[in-house]
Amino acid sequence: MAEQWPSYVDAGQPNDPVFVGVGEIPSGRYPDRNFIGDLTKVAILALKDAGMAPKDVDTILLIPNLHGFADQADLVFSRMVEELGLNRHAKASLMIHSGGSTSDNAVRSAAGLITAGHAKTVLVLHCERWGSANLAEMVTALSKNGIPQEWEQVTGLQFNAVGGLITQRYMHDTGSTAEEMASVCVTLRKWARLNPNAMFKDKDLTVEQILASKMISDPLHALECPPLADGAVAFVMTSAENARKRGLTESVRIAGSGGCVSHYSIGQETNLSVLGWPLAAERAYAQSGWGPEDADLAQVYDSYAAVTTIAMEGLGLCPKGEGARWFAAGNGDPGGKLPVNTNGGLLSAGHTGVGGGTALLVEGVRQLLHRAEQPRQVEGCRRAIIGGTGGTYMDAQVLLLERVEG
Amino acid sequence: MANSPIIQGFRDGLAAGDLLLQKCNSCQQLNMYPRYACPHCQSDDLGWQKAAGTGTLMSVTVLRAGGPEGFEQEIPYALGIVKLDEGVQLLGRMAPDEDGEWASYACDQRVTFQPARDKTYANFGHAE
C-alpha cells in the first residue's frame, strides 16, 4: 500500500502548472554547432512554439551537460539570461541535476515554483555535445559519474558494463532471448525513422544486424549500446491562468508524479531486474487516480533495452517479465498497441547525456500538443506516461501528463 | 581521494587476503559499502568483521571494449555483483576460467572470495 501523498493541484485551478511549448534541434554528430548557440536556438524555438517572447520568461532552469566540466561550472543558466536579453528582468536562473531523470525533477521543480507563486513562466533548457566530444574522454567520464570512486571505480566499471549487468539479470529472470532484447532496439529505430530530429532517421536496423555486431559488455552488442550524440531541447511551463490569458487553447498538465530512489551504486541494487519502478508507479498512480490503461503513449528512458523493459513492466504497461517479448510482438511499434518512445529514444534518436530523458519528455509533450510530424503523431492522444531514471538507474521517476483544451 | 579510515581499513583487509565488512559496534548491523556513519543507527562507532567470503552471483558481465582510463590494457575483464551470505552485497571482479574467458559464470551461482592482495577491489571465483 503506497503511503499517502498530498493531492496534486486540481485541473482548472489558476495555479495549475502547464507545458505550453517545446523546442528541439536534430541530434547526432554536429561538430560545427556550439553549446551556447544551440541552447539559444532551442530556447527561442520553445518560446515561439508557446507563442511567447523571451520577456515572458522570469525563471530559467538549466539541465546540465556532461560533455565537460567547464561548461557545467560556468553558471550557464545565468549566461542564458544575457543571451536572451533578460538582464534585470529575470527573477532566477539555476540548474537542477539528477542525471538522466533530471527532466522529471526539473518539471517538478518548475511546477512547484509556478504553483507556489515563485515563478510565472519557466524556461527549461538543455544542450549536450557528447557526439562531438573526445570519445575516450567521454568513456572515462562515464566511468566516474554516478559510480562510487572508492568502491566501484577501482574495478573498471563503466556504463556499458552497468547496462550489461542489468541486462544479464533481466534475461536470467525473464527468460528473454537475445533476439527479443534486440527487438526493443528495432522498435525504437522504426520510430526514429519517422523523426526528422533523430540521429538515425535515415538508417534501418534489424535484429540480425544487432546480433552480428561486436560484443561490448556481455550480453550487450555494440548496436544495443546508446550512441553518444549532440543535441538540444527546451520547454516552457507557465500557470493555467497565464496560458488562458494569453489565449493558448491547448496545453499539457501534470496529473501526478511518483518516484523512488533505490540506490546510488549499482552494486547496492538489491533487485536488478525490477529497480524502483513498481514503487514509483504506485505513487504516481495513487496521486493521479490513473492506471496504466489510461496511457495513449509512453516515453520511457531507454539507454539499454532492459532499462526500458524493466520500466515498462514496473509501470504496468506490459505483463511482468514479458517486456522484451511485448516489444518483439510489435506492441510498441508505430501503429502498435501502445506507442513507446515515438522520437526513437536514446538508442535511436541519440543519447544526449542528461538530455536523453529530456528529449523523451519533450516528445511526450509534443505528442499531447498534437504537434508531432505525420505519420509520427499518435492520433488524438490525450495522456502520456513519462518514465525517467538517472545514474546507474538509481531512481525511477514517473510523470503522468494529460492534454488540456480551451 | 585522500584515504579515510573506512577506505584504508577495507583495503588493508584485501591486502591481508581478507574481505572485511563494516560492522556497527553500536547496533551490530553490517554495512556495505562501508559508511562514515551507520545508516541503521547513525553511530560512528564502526569496526570490521571478516566475511565468510561465500555468496550468490546476482549478475555478471564481461567488459570487452571501452575500458576507462587506466583500465585500457586490462580489457577484457568480468565484473560481478555478489550478495554475500551475511546479507550485504558488493561489486567485484570475477576470476577467468582456464581458457581466459568467463563462459562458466551465470546468475545465481555460488561464488567465493578469492584473495588478490594487490587489488583494491574484491575478487571472486566459483565456490568449490
Interface residues (C-beta under 8 A of the other chain):
Chain A: A136 V139 T140 L142 S143 K144 P148 Q149 E150 W151 E152 Q153 V154 T155 G156 L157 Q158 N160 A161 G164 L165 I166 T167 Q168 R169 H172 D173 K214 M215 I216 S217 D218 P219 L220 A222 S265 I266 G267 Q268 E269 T270 L272
Chain B: M1 I7 M32 Y33 M58 S59 V60 T61 V62 L63 R64 A65 G66 G67 P68 E69 F71 E74 Y77 L79 I81 K83 Q89 L90 L91 G92 R93 W102 A106 C107 D108 K119 T120 Y121
